């Protein structure tokens, strides 16, 4: 009986792993590999922003990455010039180019729109907001998940009981209030995708 139960658990585990691999192989090429030369050129033009005069002060020296955050719900996270935080399925959307800067140890970082110059912030009720000025509400903890996605929880508003509030995009590309999110929810799962300008620098 125990041998049969063990074999059943192994089969279920392998089945789940196959489904996860199938999802990764299906979604990542959609966002990365299928981009036309025109789309890649548009992304490069979007990320060529003037970096002088940015007010980081207290964050000087932190590790900086240019990324697009691609949600498991098939949306790129955006922050537009009006401070609206949403999702887009257009990989060339300039507002999807984000600057992710490490602000302290333990995976604490700040996320800022390269074009809009707005930070993503979360208030005590879990609502996502765009802020011109950095504050503690802009701090998020980057969580590496077992399914190879990342999640981003508010570093300030983690509850005393350990309940975390996450950046999340719904199936319709709308931001979810942090109180309604869970680490296990696919709406909270993102792949940080490298921008072409960043790849060129590394090469």
C-alpha positions in Angstrom: 0.0 0.0 0.0 2.8 2.4 0.9 4.6 1.7 -2.3 1.5 2.4 -4.3 0.9 5.7 -2.5 4.5 6.7 -3.1 4.3 5.9 -6.8 1.0 7.9 -7.0 2.7 11.0 -5.4 5.6 10.7 -7.7 3.3 10.6 -10.7 1.4 13.6 -9.5 4.6 15.6 -8.9 5.9 14.8 -12.4 2.6 15.7 -13.9 2.6 19.1 -12.1 6.2 19.7 -13.1 5.4 19.0 -16.8 2.5 21.5 -16.7 4.8 24.1 -15.2 7.5 23.6 -17.8 4.9 23.8 -20.5 3.6 27.1 -19.2 7.2 28.6 -19.0 7.9 27.4 -22.5 4.7 28.9 -23.7 4.7 32.3 -22.0 8.4 33.4 -22.1 8.8 33.0 -25.8 5.6 35.0 -26.3 7.3 37.9 -24.4 10.9 37.4 -25.4 11.6 35.3 -28.5 8.7 36.5 -30.7 9.7 40.1 -30.8 10.3 41.6 -34.3 13.3 43.8 -35.0 10.9 46.8 -35.0 9.7 45.9 -31.5 13.2 45.5 -30.2 14.2 48.8 -31.7 11.2 50.5 -30.0 12.2 49.1 -26.7 15.8 50.3 -27.1 14.5 53.8 -28.0 12.2 53.8 -24.9 15.0 52.9 -22.6 17.4 55.6 -23.9 16.4 58.1 -21.2 18.5 61.0 -19.8 19.9 59.7 -16.5 21.4 62.9 -15.3 19.8 64.9 -12.5 17.9 62.0 -10.9 17.4 62.5 -7.2 18.4 59.2 -5.6 20.5 60.8 -2.8 20.1 58.1 -0.1 20.2 55.3 -2.7 23.6 56.2 -4.4 25.6 53.1 -5.1 22.7 50.6 -5.1 22.6 47.9 -7.8 20.4 49.0 -10.7 18.7 46.8 -13.3 16.6 47.8 -16.3 13.7 45.3 -16.5 10.2 44.6 -17.7 8.1 42.8 -15.2 6.0 40.2 -17.1 3.1 38.9 -15.1 2.1 35.2 -15.1 -1.3 36.6 -16.1 0.3 37.7 -19.4 0.7 41.5 -18.7 3.7 43.8 -18.6 3.6 46.1 -15.6 3.5 49.8 -16.6 3.6 53.2 -14.8 2.5 56.0 -17.2 3.1 59.8 -17.1 -0.2 60.3 -15.2 0.9 57.9 -12.5 -1.5 55.1 -13.6 -0.2 51.6 -12.8 -1.6 49.0 -15.1 -0.7 46.1 -17.4 -0.1 46.1 -21.1 0.4 43.3 -23.6 2.5 45.5 -25.9 6.1 44.5 -25.2 7.3 47.8 -26.8 5.3 50.0 -24.5 7.8 52.6 -23.1 6.1 52.7 -19.8 6.9 49.0 -19.2 10.6 49.8 -18.9 11.4 49.8 -15.2 14.4 50.7 -13.1 14.8 48.3 -10.2 17.3 49.6 -7.6 18.5 47.7 -4.5 18.0 50.0 -1.5 19.1 47.7 1.3 20.2 44.1 2.1 17.7 41.3 2.2 16.3 41.9 -1.3 14.7 45.2 -0.6 14.3 47.3 -3.7 12.6 50.3 -5.3 10.8 50.1 -8.7 10.7 53.2 -10.8 9.3 53.9 -14.3 12.2 54.9 -16.6 10.0 57.1 -18.8 7.4 58.4 -16.3 9.9 58.8 -13.4 7.3 57.6 -10.9 8.0 55.1 -8.1 5.6 52.3 -7.4 4.4 52.7 -3.8 1.9 50.8 -1.6 -0.1 52.3 1.2 -1.3 50.6 4.4 -4.5 49.3 2.7 -2.5 47.7 -0.1 -3.4 50.1 -2.8 -0.7 50.6 -5.5 0.2 54.3 -6.1 2.7 56.2 -8.2 5.0 58.6 -6.3 7.4 61.2 -7.6 9.4 61.1 -4.4 10.9 58.0 -2.8 9.7 56.9 0.6 9.6 53.8 2.7 6.2 53.0 1.0 8.3 52.4 -2.2 10.3 49.6 -0.7 9.4 46.1 -1.8 11.0 42.7 -1.0 11.9 40.5 -3.9 10.8 37.0 -3.2 12.2 34.1 -5.4 9.5 31.5 -5.8 10.0 27.8 -6.4 8.3 28.0 -9.8 11.0 30.4 -11.1 8.8 33.4 -10.9 9.4 36.4 -8.5 7.0 38.1 -6.2 7.2 41.6 -4.8 5.8 42.3 -1.3 5.6 45.6 0.5 8.6 45.8 2.9 6.8 48.3 5.2 3.3 47.0 5.4 3.9 43.3 6.2 1.5 42.6 9.0 2.4 41.5 12.5 1.0 38.0 11.8 3.4 37.7 8.8 0.7 38.4 6.2 2.3 40.0 3.2 0.8 42.3 0.5 2.1 41.9 -3.0 2.2 43.8 -6.3 -0.3 41.9 -8.5 -2.0 42.2 -11.9 -5.4 40.6 -12.5 -6.3 38.6 -15.5 -7.5 41.9 -17.1 -4.2 43.7 -16.4 -5.5 45.8 -13.5 -3.6 46.2 -10.2 -5.0 44.3 -7.3 -5.2 45.7 -3.7 -2.5 44.1 -1.6 -5.0 42.8 1.0 -6.5 40.5 -1.7 -3.2 39.0 -2.8 -1.3 35.9 -1.7 2.2 34.7 -2.6 0.6 31.6 -4.1 -1.7 33.6 -6.5 -0.5 33.7 -10.1 -1.5 37.4 -10.2 1.5 38.0 -7.9 4.0 36.2 -10.0 6.4 38.0 -12.3 9.4 37.3 -14.6 11.9 40.2 -14.6 12.8 40.3 -18.2 16.1 41.9 -19.3 15.9 44.9 -21.6 17.9 45.1 -24.8 19.9 48.1 -23.6 21.0 46.2 -20.5 22.1 43.2 -22.5 24.2 45.4 -24.8 26.0 46.9 -21.8 26.8 43.4 -20.4 28.1 42.2 -23.7 
